[in-house]
């Protein structure tokens, strides 16, 4: 049923885009619908159309969604740049940092991931995503072999979100 809903959402977005190809907002919705069904290259093009008609209200989320699509395509540098621009526009939104740090961790860019997490913790306001950023830091520290910093970050993540399984695992890894 999820596939049917996503397919219908894409059909609606495509119909709206066909009627209003100059609407940046419809291009953004079209990009999101394309991403939802795994058509990432087309999603990037839709986001680019949207960004060609910038509107401050949705510029940062569109950049972040563009980054998500680029990340799925393995275009790490372009995705990181999209996240950087989203953060520049909307520095208090934790999800931009969380997506960017995950991209960096997946690409093995541990120092960049740590910097992104630290910036996100300093500038954003959502505790639940703070837990994720601390968890990402714990992972980066664990990968670098820094057990003490891993433990500190994992403990803070668990304090903020006691349900975090990954953070509990990383805490155990640091103590081993």
C-alpha positions as CSV (number, residue, x, y, z in Angstrom):
1,X,0.0,0.0,0.0
2,X,2.9,2.4,0.6
3,X,4.1,2.0,-2.9
4,X,0.6,2.7,-4.2
5,X,0.4,5.9,-2.1
6,X,3.8,7.1,-3.3
7,X,3.0,6.3,-6.9
8,X,-0.2,8.3,-6.6
9,X,1.6,11.2,-4.9
10,X,4.1,11.2,-7.8
11,X,1.2,11.2,-10.3
12,X,-0.4,14.2,-8.6
13,X,2.9,16.1,-8.4
14,X,3.6,15.4,-12.1
15,X,0.1,16.6,-13.1
16,X,0.6,19.8,-11.0
17,X,4.0,20.4,-12.5
18,X,2.6,19.9,-16.0
19,X,0.0,22.6,-15.3
20,X,2.4,25.0,-13.5
21,X,5.9,24.3,-14.7
22,X,7.1,27.8,-13.5
23,X,6.1,27.2,-9.9
24,X,9.1,26.7,-7.6
25,X,6.9,25.2,-4.9
26,X,5.4,22.7,-7.2
27,X,8.9,21.8,-8.5
28,X,9.9,21.2,-4.9
29,X,6.9,18.9,-4.3
30,X,7.7,17.1,-7.6
31,X,11.3,16.6,-6.4
32,X,10.2,15.1,-3.1
33,X,7.7,12.8,-4.8
34,X,10.5,11.6,-7.2
35,X,12.8,11.0,-4.3
36,X,10.1,9.0,-2.5
37,X,10.0,6.6,-5.4
38,X,13.7,6.4,-5.9
39,X,14.1,8.5,-9.0
40,X,16.9,10.6,-7.5
41,X,18.5,12.0,-10.7
42,X,15.1,13.4,-11.8
43,X,14.6,14.7,-8.2
44,X,17.8,16.6,-8.4
45,X,16.7,18.2,-11.6
46,X,13.3,19.1,-10.0
47,X,15.1,20.7,-7.0
48,X,17.3,22.6,-9.4
49,X,14.2,24.0,-11.2
50,X,12.9,25.0,-7.8
51,X,16.2,26.7,-6.8
52,X,16.2,28.7,-10.0
53,X,13.1,30.5,-8.6
54,X,14.4,31.1,-5.0
55,X,11.9,31.8,-2.2
56,X,13.4,32.3,1.3
57,X,10.6,30.2,2.9
58,X,11.5,26.9,1.3
59,X,15.1,27.4,0.0
60,X,16.8,25.6,2.9
61,X,14.5,22.6,2.9
62,X,14.8,22.2,-0.9
63,X,18.6,22.4,-0.6
64,X,18.6,19.7,2.1
65,X,16.3,17.5,0.0
66,X,18.5,18.0,-3.0
67,X,21.4,16.9,-0.7
68,X,19.5,13.8,0.3
69,X,18.9,12.9,-3.4
70,X,22.5,13.5,-4.3
71,X,23.7,11.4,-1.3
72,X,21.5,8.5,-2.6
73,X,23.3,8.9,-6.0
74,X,26.7,8.7,-4.3
75,X,27.6,12.3,-5.2
76,X,29.0,13.1,-1.8
77,X,30.8,16.4,-2.5
78,X,27.7,17.9,-4.2
79,X,25.5,16.6,-1.3
80,X,27.8,18.1,1.3
81,X,27.6,21.4,-0.5
82,X,23.8,21.3,-0.6
83,X,23.7,20.7,3.1
84,X,26.3,23.4,3.8
85,X,24.1,25.9,1.9
86,X,21.0,24.7,3.7
87,X,22.7,25.2,7.1
88,X,23.9,28.7,6.0
89,X,20.3,29.7,5.3
90,X,18.7,28.0,8.2
91,X,21.4,27.4,10.9
92,X,19.0,26.4,13.7
93,X,17.4,23.4,11.9
94,X,18.9,20.3,13.4
95,X,17.9,18.0,10.5
96,X,20.3,19.7,8.1
97,X,23.2,18.9,10.4
98,X,22.0,15.4,11.0
99,X,21.7,14.6,7.3
100,X,25.1,16.2,6.6
101,X,26.8,14.3,9.4
102,X,25.3,11.0,8.3
103,X,26.6,11.7,4.8
104,X,30.1,12.3,6.1
105,X,30.1,9.2,8.3
106,X,28.9,7.0,5.4
107,X,31.7,8.5,3.3
108,X,34.3,7.9,6.0
109,X,34.8,11.7,6.4
110,X,35.1,11.5,10.2
111,X,36.7,14.9,10.9
112,X,34.1,16.6,8.8
113,X,31.3,14.7,10.5
114,X,32.6,15.7,13.9
115,X,32.8,19.4,12.9
116,X,29.2,19.3,11.4
117,X,27.9,17.7,14.6
118,X,29.6,20.2,16.9
119,X,28.3,23.1,14.8
120,X,24.8,21.5,14.8
121,X,24.9,21.1,18.6
122,X,26.0,24.8,19.0
123,X,23.4,26.3,16.6
124,X,20.3,24.1,16.6
125,X,17.6,23.6,19.2
126,X,16.0,20.2,18.9
127,X,17.0,17.8,21.7
128,X,16.0,14.6,19.9
129,X,18.2,15.5,17.0
130,X,20.9,16.6,19.4
131,X,20.8,13.0,20.6
132,X,21.4,11.8,17.0
133,X,24.2,14.3,16.6
134,X,25.9,13.1,19.8
135,X,25.3,9.5,18.5
136,X,27.0,10.4,15.2
137,X,29.9,11.9,17.2
138,X,30.2,8.8,19.3
139,X,30.4,6.7,16.1
140,X,33.1,9.0,14.6
141,X,35.1,8.8,17.8
142,X,34.7,5.0,17.9
143,X,35.9,4.7,14.3
144,X,38.9,6.9,15.2
145,X,39.7,4.7,18.3
146,X,39.0,7.5,20.8
147,X,37.1,5.5,23.4
148,X,36.9,8.3,26.0
149,X,35.3,10.8,23.6
150,X,33.1,8.0,22.2
151,X,31.8,7.3,25.7
152,X,31.2,10.9,26.5
153,X,29.2,11.4,23.3
154,X,27.3,8.1,23.7
155,X,26.4,9.0,27.3
156,X,25.0,12.4,26.3
157,X,23.0,10.8,23.4
158,X,21.5,8.2,25.8
159,X,20.7,11.0,28.3
160,X,18.8,12.9,25.7
161,X,17.1,9.9,24.1
162,X,17.2,6.7,26.3
163,X,15.7,4.6,23.5
164,X,18.9,4.9,21.3
165,X,20.1,1.4,20.6
166,X,23.0,2.5,18.4
167,X,24.2,4.8,21.2
168,X,24.0,2.0,23.8
169,X,26.0,-0.2,21.5
170,X,28.6,2.5,21.0
171,X,28.8,3.1,24.8
172,X,29.5,-0.7,25.2
173,X,32.1,-0.5,22.4
174,X,33.9,2.4,24.2
175,X,33.9,0.5,27.4
176,X,35.3,-2.8,25.9
